[in-house]
Amino acid sequence: MTSGPPRQAEPEHRVRDTGRLARRALRGPDGDPVWARPALLALLTATAVLYVWGLGASGWANSFYSAAVQAGTRSWAAFFFGSSDASNFITVDKTPMALWPMELTARVFGVNAWSILVPQALMGVATVGVVYAAVRRSLGPRADRTAIGGALLAGAVLATTPVAALMFRFNNPDALLVLLLTLGAYGVVRAVEGASTRWLVFAAACVGLGFLAKMLQAFLVVPAFALVYLLLAPAPVRRRIGQLLLAGVALVVAAGWWVAIVALVPSGSRPYIGGSQHDSVLELALGYNGLGRLNGDETGGLGNLNQDAGPMRMFGSELGGQVAWLLPAALVLLAAGLWLTRGRERRRELAGFALWGGWLLVTGLVFSLMQGIFHGYYTVALAPAVAALTGMGAAVLWRERRRPVASFTLAGTVALTAWWSYVLLGRTPDFVPWLRFVVLVGGLLAAALLASAGRAPRRLLGAALIVAALTSIAGPAAYAVETAGTPHTGAIPTAGPSSGRGGMPGFGGRAGGMGRGFRPQGGGRGGFPGGGLPGGGFPGGPRAGGGGSAQPPGGGMRGPGGGGPGGLLNATTPSAALTAALEKNARSYTWVAATVGSNNAAGYQLATGEPVMAIGGFNGTDPAPGLRRFQEYVRAGRIHYFIGGSTTGMVRGTSSGGSDVAQRIAAWVQRNFTAETVGGTTVYDLSSQVEGTA
């Protein structure tokens, strides 16, 4: 047996070139300090670890969206429309773009917690990187230590914001929305540098795609983006206006192509548009997910269960520990930055402050004053702006530190942040109780040294700056680590330790379901006024659920006791007996079951992998499918079971104005079919002979 010719050695010049490229990739652009690129890589690696570690513990996380992901892996039509089930009965109550990355990965790696949540985590890492790049460019073309340090600080602030650590580990639409808006901000930064049409159109397209992730919330940044370019781009006014008009076209096309297609498809050839009362995607965008969020007039919605709207909402007990750690500092640094960078010679820095400041002020005011449905996790949209303003402001004040106004402003901001962190940590006195004292003392000492920036030794000032940065992010970082270490499930997750995370009053965000304070409207057992659904009560009732789990194997979280009922905000965890009954002859039916509310349906669907009809959509208040249509489905043998123990989502003291179709369907089922108990859950076999009519 002979061997082949000896392998020739790699040419020496090629080895040298490869080594040179590797060193360049590690070192970064020419002129950067040797530590710059390794520091960025360390930041991104640490962010990835924070956002990815232990993701499987949250199981399906928001089962409502996980079920839609499962449906999208079974049907390309469900993928395109964002259907809750593979048989395309009804869509989720959002545009579907946020589902698409998860559905694509789930098609490749299977439907499980990791394939659903890892894309969200990677979006978080990418967002941190984009904020770093945008802040560094805004601080000028110089590759100096101050610009790089400010950009690293901005990235670290974003990565350790508790609500960011929550939402980039969760499968709500906010992760993709924030990434797209941050990319849009980067595009505006690049566009302002050289009056670039290409970059401005890119920014507009990103915002438009953000609409397809979470509808009108994406447009809150548009005033800041447009005004910054109009006022500060280095081009004649006529050209700027023309470029903005072109960007407006890109925005409309990016946001509207999917809407136009859905609006043109006949209703009989697509699923019902969940969240609307008239099967209209425009109604969904402008009503339930649009103006209704501002004025509280949300037909079919929950109304404002958060009665704390006002200018101090972001700082209150519900939201302070999730997002507001560096919010006071960001506001101070915004004002200081705008003042210190005024003038055309510092246009790039001024544009950065105006861009991120406009984002923060407009979005923050809308969140603070909106009267409709508001959840604490929405505030992740503030995190990039707070982070960028913190990094930019600290860098600009450090550069100007020999001016007394700059040094005292920097010192005052550090002291304010230390005091505010002390206050926020005091809201959770049992959580790392010593940390607030360390933060307060360390921050005040660093502030005292920074106040004498014009006289203190440079090395001492450098140490003070490092201490200031560490004490400023120590509190939110501790909350972020705690958030990442805690499984979260349900529709309304919240960040931070349990005693201080606030969240939506009445709803829990941890694995295990709803918290205190949620009550059905009326005096009956169920979510319906007057008595509830047949055979079951409000979640938690004696016949509302059973053992077992609807969570993915190997990492799913269950409710207390290993399983239990679903409801408006958490998915059902069906027993093994009920799962087996639903799976029997499943392919003989279009839907193996029907139940009220998308979260109830999601639990059964994820457990079986088969389509389940969510009557009434997310809140149970959409007029779908309609009693007559439901009867037609039953008589055609398309639905196997009706499952009781559900809730419409109507809340005491709230008038949703939504449809009562779910009530009428449930009453018809109760009159015409016999209840039976399977695995502790009340079900009705709709395949049996109908005993009466409506």
Number of C-alpha atoms within 10 A of each C-alpha: 3 4 5 6 6 6 6 6 6 8 8 9 9 10 11 11 11 12 12 12 12 12 11 13 12 17 17 17 13 9 10 15 15 13 13 20 18 15 15 22 13 12 21 21 13 15 25 20 14 23 32 23 15 16 25 24 21 28 27 32 32 23 29 28 27 28 32 29 34 30 28 28 23 19 15 13 17 26 25 16 25 30 31 36 32 29 19 25 24 30 25 23 23 24 25 25 22 24 25 18 16 27 25 18 20 20 16 11 12 15 23 23 25 24 21 31 26 23 23 28 28 18 21 28 26 18 26 28 23 21 27 29 18 22 31 28 22 25 27 15 10 13 17 15 14 20 25 27 20 26 32 26 25 31 29 24 28 34 31 26 31 32 33 31 30 29 27 30 32 28 30 26 24 24 27 27 27 27 25 24 29 27 23 28 31 25 23 30 30 21 21 25 19 12 22 20 20 13 21 29 24 22 28 32 26 25 33 29 27 30 27 25 27 25 22 18 22 23 18 20 23 23 13 21 27 19 16 22 25 21 13 19 23 18 16 10 13 10 15 21 15 12 20 21 13 15 22 19 16 21 24 16 17 20 24 16 14 19 18 13 11 20 14 9 10 10 13 7 9 17 22 26 29 32 33 28 22 15 19 17 22 18 16 23 24 15 22 26 24 18 17 21 24 20 15 21 21 26 20 27 30 24 24 21 20 18 13 16 17 14 14 13 19 23 19 14 16 22 25 25 31 34 28 25 29 26 23 17 25 27 19 18 26 25 15 20 25 18 12 17 18 13 11 11 9 14 19 22 27 23 27 30 29 23 27 27 24 22 24 26 17 17 20 18 15 18 26 19 17 20 23 26 22 22 20 24 23 16 22 24 28 24 25 30 27 29 32 32 31 29 31 30 30 31 25 22 23 19 14 17 21 16 13 14 15 23 23 20 20 30 27 19 26 30 25 21 26 31 20 25 29 20 16 23 28 16 17 17 14 11 19 12 12 11 18 24 16 15 27 23 16 20 28 23 17 26 27 16 22 29 22 17 26 16 11 13 11 11 9 14 19 16 14 21 22 13 19 28 19 16 26 28 23 21 25 29 22 20 27 27 20 19 27 26 16 20 25 29 31 26 24 22 28 30 33 28 22 17 12 23 26 23 24 22 15 14 20 27 25 23 22 20 25 23 14 9 10 14 16 25 22 17 14 15 22 30 29 25 18 13 17 26 30 24 22 24 24 28 25 16 13 15 20 25 28 23 21 22 25 28 25 19 12 11 18 21 26 23 22 10 10 14 21 28 27 31 29 26 26 30 35 34 28 32 24 17 16 24 21 16 17 21 16 13 11 19 11 12 17 20 26 25 27 25 29 31 29 38 32 33 31 34 28 31 33 30 24 21 20 24 30 33 31 30 30 30 32 29 27 33 30 30 23 27 21 17 18 12 11 18 20 11 17 19 15 11 16 18 25 26 22 26 28 30 31 33 30 32 27 27 21 16 13 14 16 19 16 22 19 18 21 28 24 15 23 22 15 17 24 17 16 17 19 14 19 14 14 20 20 18 25 20 25 24 17 23 17 15 11 15 9 10 9 12
